[in-house]
Amino acid sequence: MKPTAPSSIEGQHLQPAATRVDGHPDWQALADAARVTPGSHVNLSRDHDPGRHTPGLARDSGESELAEAKALLLDLQDRFFAAAEHALVVVLQAIDAAGKDGTIKHVMSGLNPVGVDVYSFKEPTPIESAHDYLWRYHRVLPERGRIAVFNRSYYEAVLTTRVHPEVLEPPVASTELHHLWHRRFQEINEWERYLHDNGTVIVKLFLNLSKSEQKRRFLERLENPQKNWKFSVNDLAERAHWDDYQLAFQEMLTHTSTAWAPWYVVPADHKWFSHLTTSAVLVQSLRGMEPKYPALTDAARERLTAAKSTLDSEPG
C-alpha cells in the first residue's frame, strides 16, 4: 500500500485517512503529516494544531505502538551502524516544557547507546562565544554510522537571539537585524546542504506546544514536589515573550525547511502522540537511507569458514 501525503483545505492540514498498514501504524503517513513542505509559508496557529492526533490511534494503544517503533528503530540503527555510510543528526527545538527531554527519554531510549551521543546546548561558554555561532555544533558532528541528538541547536541563533537581540555577540545595530536573520537562514541552509552532500542526514523536529498546555505543565511542576526542580523562574520570564517566539518559530520553519533538511512540526500537547510522531519520522528517515549489513567478499567468507572449522574441531 502506497502512503498518501496529507492534503490541505484553506491552510488546514488534514490527517491521512489511513492510519494503519497491515495492522501496524502507518509510519509514512504519520511522518508526512508533520513534514513542512519546502518553500511553504508556515502559520503555526492556522496550519498546525498542537493538540491534534490522528483518528484511529489512541493513547491506550500508544504504549504498544511506541514499543513497536523502538524495535524498528533498533533494527534500523543496527544496520545503519554496521553500514557506516551516513551520519545522522537529530535536531530538537521547542519552547520550554514542550517535551524535548521526554522525547529523548522515551523515543531515543530504544536506540543502542553505543552509537548515540546526546548534546544539550546551554548558554555559550566564553570559548564558544569567541567563535562563529556554528562552531560548537560543527565540532561535535557524528562520524558515519553514529547518531547525534541536539537538544536545542544552532537554530537558537535565529530564535533566542531574535527575541533577545541584546545578547548577540558581536552586537548588531537594530537597523541591521532584519538582514541578519535572513543571512543566517541562508548560512544555515548552505551548511546543512554541505553536510547532506557529505553523508550527514539531518532530521529536524519542532515540538509544537500550545500556550494553555505550557501553563498546565508549569503549574504541575510548581505543585508537584518531585517536579519542582524542572521549573525555573526564567521559564516564566520567557513565557512573557510567547508571541515573539511564535513569530521566530514560524520564520525559522518557513525559511529553513529544505529538500535536503526539512522540518517536522510535531504536535506536542499529547505526549504519547508526540513520541509516536517523532518515532515515525526517525523510522522513515532511517528507512530512506536503506542501511544494509556490509556484504562479505569471497575471501572474507573463506576466512569465516576456516574459523568455524577451527572452533568445531576443538574438543568439548
Secondary structure, 3 states (H helix, E strand, C coil): CCCCCCCEECCEECCCCCCEECCEECHHHHHHHHECCCCCCCCHHHHCCCCCCCCCCCHHHHHHHHHHHHHHHHHHHHHHHHHCCCEEEEEEEECCCCCHHHHHHHCHHHCCHHHEEEEECCCCCHHHHCCCCCHHHHCCCCCCCCEEEEECCHHHHHCHHHHCHHHCCCCCCHHHHHHHHHHHHHHHHHHHHHHHHCCEEEEEEEEECCHHHHHHHHHHHHHCHHHHHHCCHHHHHHHCCHHHHHHHHHHHHHHHCCCCCCEEEEECCCHHHHHHHHHHHHHHHHHHCCCCCCCCCHHHHHHHHHHHHHHHCCCC
